[in-house]
Amino acid sequence: MPRRITGQLVIATHNPGKLVEMRELLAPHGVTAISATDLNLAEPEETGDNFAANAKIKAAAAATAANLPAFADDSGLVVDALDGAPGIYSARWAGPSKDFNGAMTRIERLLAERGATEPAQRKAHFVSALCVAWPDGHLEEVEARVDGTLVWPPRGTAGFGYDPMFLPDGHDRTFGEMSGIEKHGLPPLGKGLSHRARAFVKLAERCLD
């Protein structure tokens, strides 16, 4: 049986951009969100071989450390022409300094080396795996994606990570050119466009009021 989320919830991320999005998604549900940073929780080593496994590692570690339910996301960019890279290594491609401009430049260089210059050759998708873990080991897990095309040069300064080079299907602006409401806002304000918003809708149906 799905378990409901009530009271306090630890958001198991040290990524400021993800933290903002998660808090905005949780706000309408009356859940008090505490960040892993606020609690000085250590970041566990992400040893999983897929997004869901890494989300589970992060959520379970935070739930155990804080003795509270914990909510984690593992997400990344999957580029078809790069055989799925950077995938689960999306954050690591930006390095310790979180240089996503450098990471986007690396992707563009690799695409150019493979002759991927036309939109049809530059297909990609974002994946978000969400996991809520309780201290007793109970888990709720969901996953979603959003498809699009990579543009160059990057456009926009909103969002974070690879957003400025990702043009979602059916739109003429990148995630980097969209407001938070446009990117991940849920109805009636938004359309739940992003991968994280789509995964959150699944999670909310199971676990939130």
N, C-alpha and C positions, 0 to 999 in steps of 0.2 A: 504494500500500500504506500502511495506517496505520502510524504510527511510535510506538514505545513511549517513555514518559517514564521516565527513570531519573536517579538522582543529584539534583542541585540544580535547583530550579525557582523562578524569580522570579514572585511574585504581583503582577501589575501593577495595583495599586490603592492609593489613599491613603485609602480609606474604611475606618475601623476595623471597622465592622460586617461588611462584606463580607470583610475580611481574616480575622476570627474564623471565619466560616462556611467559607471556602475552606480554611483550615488544618485545621479539624475534618474536612472531607470528604477531604482528602489524607492525613491522619495514618495511616490503616490501610494505606496503600500503600507505606510506606517511602521516601517522597519528602521530601527536605529543602527546606522552603519558606522563601524569603527574600523579604521584602516590598520593594516599590519604595521605600518610605519608608526602610528600613534602608540602601538603596544610594544614597539621595539622588537618585533618578531624577526628572527633570522630568515633569510631566503633559502629554502631547501634547494638542493641540487636537482635540476630537472633531467632525470635520466630516462624518461619515457621515450618510446619510439613513435608516438603520435600525439596529437593535440589533447585528446581525452585523457590519456595516461598522465600527461604533465599537469593538466588541470586538477586531476585527482590527487597527485602528489602535493601540490600547493595547498589545496583545500584541507586535506587530511592533516598536514603538518601544522597549519594554523589552528585548526579545531582542537588538536591535542595540546598545543602550547597554550592556547588562550582558555581552554575548557568552555568554549562557546561554539555554536554553529559558525562555519566559515564558508565563504563564497569565493571561488577562484575562476579565473578565465585563462585559457591558453589559446592564443590566436596567432595567426600569421598569414603571410602572403604566399600563395602557391602559383607559380608561373609555369604555364604549360610548356613553353619552348625551352625552359631550363630544367625539364624533367622533374618539376615539382618544387624546385628550390625557390626561395630559401626555406619555405615550409616551417617546420618546428624550430628552425634556426634563425627565424626572421629577426629577432631581437639581437642575437649574437652577431649577425652580419653588421650591425651598427657599432659593435665594439663596446668596451667599457664606458666610453664617453658618450654613448647613445647618438652617434653621428649618423642620422638617417639620411642626410644629404649625401654622405659618402656611400651609404648602402644603396641608395637609389642610383647613384652614378655607376656603381658596380653592376647593378642589374642591367642598366642601359648598355654598358660596355659588353656584357656577356650576350645580350640580345643582338647587338650589332655584329659581334663575332660570328653569330649563327645566322646572320642575314635576315633577322626578324625585324623588318622595317615597316611592313604593312599591318594595319589593325588586325586583320584576321590571323596574323602570326604572333600577335602580342596579347593573346587571351590570358587572363589570370583570374583568380578568385581569392577572396579572404575567407578564412574559416575561423569560427569561434566555438570552442568547447567550454561549456560552463559546468561547474560541479559545486554542489553544496554538500559539505561533510559535517556530521555531528560528532561530538566527542565519543559517542558509543559505537562509531564506525558506520552508521547509516549514511548512504550516499544517494543523492539525486543528480543525474547527469543528462545533459542535452547537448546537441551540436547543430550548427546551422552555417550557411555560407551565402555569399553574395558574389555574383559573377560580373566581370567587367573586362576592360581593355587598359593596357598601360600606355600612357602618353609621355611625350618628352618634348620640351622640358617640363618639369613639374609645374603645377599650377595651383596657386592658393597657399595661404599660410595658416588656415584653420586646421583643426584635427591634429593628428600627430602621426609619427611613424611614416609609413609609405603612402599616406592619404593623398599627398599632392600629385602622385603619378597614377592614381587609380580612378578610372572613369567607369562608374557603374553602368551596366547595360540599361538602355532606355533613358539615359540622362546626358546632358551636354556640359555638365560641370563635374569636376573631380570632387572626391571627398574633401580635399584641401580647400575647395572653394565653397563648401556648404557649411551652414551654421550647425550647431549641435542639434537643434530641433530637426533640421532637415535630414541630418545624417542618421541620428539614432532616436529621435523623438517618436513616441508611440501615439496612436490615435487618441484623441481627436486632433492633437497639435501636429503630429508628424505621421509618417507612413511606415515607421519601423523598417527603414531601408537597410541599415548596416547589418553585417553578420552578427554582431553582438546583440543588436536589438532583436533580430529574428530568433536568436537562441534564447534571449530573455523572455520573449513571448511564450515560448514552449515551457520554460521553467515556471513562469508565473501561473500558467494554466494548471500546473501540478502542485505548486508549493505556496502560492501567495494569494491573499484575499483580494 
